[in-house]
Amino acid sequence: MRIVIAGGHGQIALRLERLLARRGDEVAGVIRRPEQAGDLLAAGAEPVVCDLESASVADISRHLEGADAAVFAAGAGPGSGIERKDTVDRGAATLFADAAEAAGVRRFVVVSSMGADGEPPEGTDPVFAAYLRAKGAADADVRSRAGLDWTILRPGRLTDDPGTGLVTLDDSTGRGEVTRDDVAAVLVGLLDEPGTAGRTLELIGGRTPVEEAVRAVAG
């Protein structure tokens, strides 16, 4: 498969690129800064420099031509303000979905966030609340598209601990932690399992092997 990943220099994306490249897939990662290219090459991915905050649908769709799947794993990141939560976590996700449809790429997987549905609880930090609203709006946009076979993955609190290969994956899991390694492994499973299209899934650490957990939620 050829898979194009938006946010290709992110911590989950780099892990995903390594896993996909290791098994022989052709992987491209969309990055904003040229100096990030070396890390993608080391992960086995082709770096594609394209700023999703300023690019057009046509700019992005040409990088998606011939792809079998697209993964949106971009985010404004720590230290960014409310405005960039909207322009990246919502706006760039919508743009990438537009580009996938324009390029005829149906399989579309989104890395979202637990808590993205509904209004954030009272007292939530304003920047984090903006992040959750942006993710929720992007997810709603993707779910409305008949031209995409989408799956939305909402991990719990992310950690850098080594992956266990054991997870809980379901429509609703309750709060919990999950390693970035295990998120990347689940993304591989979702890409391989078309029966998960049309599902919005939460993910935390658990007791079920990744492949078994993905099979269990397939339609």
N, C-alpha and C positions, 0 to 999 in steps of 0.2 A: 504493500500500500504506500501511497504518498500522502503524508499528513502535514498540514500547515498549521503552525501553532502561533497564535498572537500572544505577545508577551513572552517571547522566546527566551529571554534572559532571566525570567523569574525563577524562584527556587523550586517550585513544582515543575515548571516547564523544563528546566535543565534536567531534572530527574527523569521526566517523561521522555525527553529526547534521547537520553542514554539508553533507556529500556527499549525504545522503538528501534533505534539504530543497531543495538546489539543483536536484535533478532532479524535484522535485514531489511527493515522498512526504510523508505526514503523520507527524510524528515527535513522540513524547512522551518526556521523560527523567525518570526517578524520581530525586529528590534528597532529601537529608536536611535541608539547611539552606535556609530561604527566601531568604537573601541570595545564594544561587547562581543564583536564577531569571533574573537579568538576562543572565548569560552564555549560558544556554540560549536565551533569546529572541533574542539576537544571532546565535546559530547557526541560528536558524530552527526551534527545537524548542519544544514546549509543556512548561513546567516542571510537574512533579507532585511535590508535597512529601509524602513518605511515608518514615518511618524503617524500613528493612527489618530492623533489629535488634529492633524492638518491635511491628511491625505483625502483624496476623493474616492468614491466607490470604484471608479475605473482604475485608479492607481493600485488599489488593493486587489481587485478582481483578477488582474493580469498575473499576480503572484499565486492566485488560487487555481488558475486554469490547469486542468489535468489532475487535480488532487482528488483523492478518494474520500477525504474527511478533513474537517477544520476543527480546531480546538481554540476556544477563547479562554486564555489563562492570564490575560493582562490585568493590571491594576495600578492605580495611582501610587500605591505603596506608602510605607510609614513616612511621616513627616510632611505629607501633602495636605493641602487644605481642602475646604469644602468645595471650592470651584472645580478642582481637578478630580474629586470624587465623581462629579457629574460628567465632566468631559471625557474621562477615561473609563470609569467603571460602568457608566451608562452609555455615553455617546459613542465611545470606541466599540463597545459590544454591539450596538445597533448597526454601526457602520460595517463592522466585520460580517455581520449577518447579511446585510444588504449585498456585500461583495460576494459572499458565498452563493447567494441566490443568483446573482448576475453571472457567476462563473459556472453555474450548474452543479455546485457541490452540495449534495443533499445532507450528508451526515455531518452533524454540527453538535459538538459537545462543549458545554459551558462550565467553567469552574466558578461557582458562585460562593455564597456564604450562608451558613446556618443563621436563621433569624431575618432573612431578607424579605419574608412575607409579612405584611402588616406594618403597623406603626411601631417604631422602636419604643421600648418602655420609658416612662417618665424618668428623667434623671440621667438618661444615656448621654455620654459625652457628645457634644454637637457634631464634631467631625466624624465620629463613628456612626452616629445616627444618619448623617448624610451619606456615608458609605453604604449602610444597609438599605436606605431608600434608593440609592443609585443601582445597587445590585438587584433589588426587587423590581425596579422599573425595567431594567435590561432583561431580566428573566421573563417578565410579562410580555415584552415585545417579542422575544424569541418564541415563546409559547403560542403567539398569535399567528405564526407563519406556517402556511400550508406548504410552502416550498422547501421546508427543511425537515429532516428526520432528526429532531433535536433530543438531546438528553441534558438535563441540568443536574450538576453534582454540587451539593452543599455540605462541605466538610465542617466538622466542629473545630475547636481550637487547635491550631496547628502547632506541632512540635518538630524539633530537629533530631529527636531520638531515632535510633536505627529502626527500620520497619520490622514489623513482626509477621506480616503476611496474614494477619488475622483481624477481621473487621466486623462491624455491624453496618449493614447497608439496607435502608428501607425508606418508605415514604416519610416516616417519622421515627427518629431514633432516641430522642431526648438528648440533652446536652452531654458533651464529653470531649475528650481529646482524640486526635489522630495524627500519626506521623506523616510528614510530607512524603516519605518513601511510600507509605501505604496508599496515599492519595494518588500518586503517580501510577502505582500498580493497578488501582481500580480504574483509572482512566484508560489504561491499556485494555482492560477487560471490557469496558463499555464500548470502546471503539470496535472491538471484535464481535460484540453481541448486538446485532440490529434489533433484537427483541426488546432492548431497553429504550428504544426511541419512544418519545412522548411521555417519558417519566421524569419527574423531579424527585431526586433522591437525596436523603441525608446520609452522612457517613461519619462514624466514629470508630475508635478501636473496639475490638470485640473478640469473639472466639471462633468465627467462621472463616475458613480460608478464602482468599480473595476470589478465586475462580468460582468456588461454590456460591459465594454471596452474590456474584454477578448473575450467575445462572438462575438463582432463586428469584431475582426481580425481573427477569426477562419475560416478555409477554407470552 
